[in-house]
């Protein structure tokens, strides 16, 4: 079982979560950080999902969660400034974790 951290905000992230949650055969465990509850699907939460609601651009708050050994971090947020701040915080906390980011802005990063 792989631990995957999903950092989400916005309608695209909500649709992505709905698709991931619909896949019933997944053995992965997902920790979902959302700015707001409206970014989360309204359907029932599968057992392999944990929801947290806070601002992931906060280094101190994110550092508590990143103590877990995540296989992958997926960043799906609607604002470029939040995407970059979250990416930089994750990278500061774990230089080796695989990061997948929804990039609608053409961001240059070391993971590109």
C-alpha positions, 0 to 999 in steps of 0.5 A, spaced: 500 500 500 502 506 497 501 513 501 499 518 497 498 526 499 493 530 495 493 537 496 487 540 493 483 546 491 478 548 486 473 544 481 478 541 477 481 538 484 474 536 486 472 532 479 479 529 480 478 526 487 471 524 485 474 519 479 480 517 484 474 515 489 470 511 484 476 507 483 474 501 488 480 496 487 485 501 489 490 499 495 493 506 496 491 510 502 490 517 500 491 523 505 487 529 502 488 536 504 483 541 502 483 549 503 475 548 503 470 543 504 467 545 497 473 542 494 471 535 496 466 531 493 459 530 497 459 522 496 461 518 502 468 517 504 472 511 502 475 507 508 482 509 504 481 516 504 483 521 510 481 528 509 484 534 513 482 542 512 487 547 512 492 552 508 497 547 505 501 553 504 503 554 511 509 550 512 508 549 519 502 545 518 504 542 512 510 539 516 506 535 521 503 531 515 509 530 511 512 526 517 509 521 514 512 517 509 509 519 502 510 515 496 507 521 492 504 528 493 499 531 488 498 538 488 491 540 484 490 547 486 487 553 482 491 559 484 499 559 481 501 562 487 498 557 492 501 551 487 508 554 488 508 555 495 505 548 496 510 545 492 516 549 495 514 547 502 513 540 500 520 540 497 523 543 503 520 538 507 522 532 503 527 533 497 526 526 494 518 525 494 515 524 487 511 531 486 505 531 481 502 538 480 497 540 475 500 546 472 496 551 468 501 556 468 507 553 465 511 553 471 519 551 471 521 547 477 526 542 478 521 536 477 519 539 470 
